Each structure stands twice: as structure tokens, then as C-alpha cells.
Amino acid sequence: MTKVILLSGSPREKSNTMDVLNICAQEIEKKGVEAEIISLR
């Protein structure tokens, strides 16, 4: 199975970057691909 890892380098917990990555993850998962967000914070 294919898996996409989305990385966030933003130092803030509730940043716009995380909002965008969450939307991206939702769209990726709609296509049947697993997505995971990892924060480097």
C-alpha cells in the first residue's frame, strides 16, 4: 500500500501550515492513499 508522509517544519502548534497539511491529507485519503502528518516542532 502507498503511504504519503507530510512534513511540517513550522514552530507553531496551530499554524496555517498544519491547516493546509490537514486539507492535503484529507484529499490524498479520498484517493485511497494513506497519509500521515509529522511535525518537526
N, C-alpha and C positions, 0 to 999 in steps of 0.2 A: 504494500500500500504506500502511496505517496504521502509525504508529510511536508508542510511548509513551516519554517520557523521564521517568525517575525521578530526582529531585534529592536529594542528601544534603548537609546543612549541618553534619554532625557533625564536630568537630575530631579525633576519634579514628579511626584506620585500621580497627580491627576492633571497631566499635561494634554495639550492638543495632540501631541504625537501619539499618546495612548488612545485618544478618541479615534484618530484616523486608523491606527493599527487594529482596533476592535472592529471597525467597519470593514476593513480589508479582510480580517479573519472571517467575518460573517459571510462575505461574498465568496471567499475561497471555499468555505464549507458548504455553501449552496451548490457548488460544482462537485461535491462528493470527495473533496480532498481534506484531510485533517490539517488543522492549523494550530500552532502554539505560539503564544507571545511570551518572549523572555525580556525582562527589564534588566539592564546592566546597572541600574541605580544602586 
